[in-house]
Amino acid sequence: MLGLSGVCRKLAKLSRACREFTGSSPRVIGSLLGVRWELIEGDREFTGSSRELNEGDWELAENAPGFCKKMTETRRKFSEVAGKIAWS
């Protein structure tokens, strides 16, 4: 069991810890605000990247019909050549 002097020491430590915390609160709050702003900036960068990817998807979609047509023509030519080789 703590004596009166032990209790006083514990209270003094607690009081000192409270003063240190309240003294550092503006710094802590400032740091948290800085982190918040960094997160917001990161979100803006992410949405920009997302927009770029979305635009890239549209480019792929626009090119897809031409690509499919070329592949179909190539397959047809390949099968014609393969048929000629097989029958010769």
Beta strands, then each sheet from edge to edge (+ up, - down):
end
